[in-house]
Amino acid sequence: MALTVGGSWNGGGKWLARRLETTAPGLSMRLHDGLRDVLARRIEPLVEVVDEVLEQAGGRLWVGYKRGGTP
């Protein structure tokens, strides 16, 4: 999402981190730190970073969301 919002092509493998750093400087490290916090049972730092990225694309998708299939 961050790459798309930043107008960059999607990268994969070793190029993902490189492209992310070029498109959104510092975001890769913030995501890394957020994942480390999750392992220490602190989820809020990662949620904040993800929300910042989603906000650039219009925010979280809640209104009108429907999940198909049977429960």
N, C-alpha and C positions, 0 to 999 in steps of 0.2 A: 504494500500500500504506500509506504513512504517513497519508494522509487517512482511509482506511478504519479503520485501527487507532485513529486519533484521534477517531473518531466523527463525521467531517465528510463532507459530500457531495463527490463528485469534481468538481473544477473543470477547466476547459480554457482554452486560450489565455491571455489576460492574467489570468484569474481563478485559474489554477493556482498561480502563485507567491504571490498574495495569500492564498488559502485555506491553502496550505501554511504560510506564515508565521504565520497565526492559529492553526492546529492544532498546529504543531511549531516554535515560535520558534527561529530560528537554523539550522534544517535546510536551508532553501533555499540559504543562503550556504555551508554546509558542502558541499553537493552541487556547487555552482558551483565552489568551490575544488578539490574532488576531481576534477572534470572537467578543470580547468586543469592539475592535477598529472598526470593521465593523458596530456595532450598533451606534457608534459615527461618522459614515460616513467616516472612514478612512480605505480603503481596502488594501492599499499597504503592511502593516505589515503581513496580512494573506496571501496575494499573495506570498510574499517572502518565508514564511515558507512552503507553499504548493509547490512552485517551487523547494525548496531544497530537499524535499522528492521525487518529481517527477524526479529530476536530477539523483538520485541514481538508478532509473529504466530506464534511457535513455532519460529523458526529456519529454516535452510535446509532445503529438501525434498530429501532424498537417499534415505532408507529407503523402499523400495517404489516408487520412481520408475521408470517404464517409458516408453520413447518408442516410439510406434507407427510403422509404415511399414517399408520395406526399407532396409538400409544402402546 
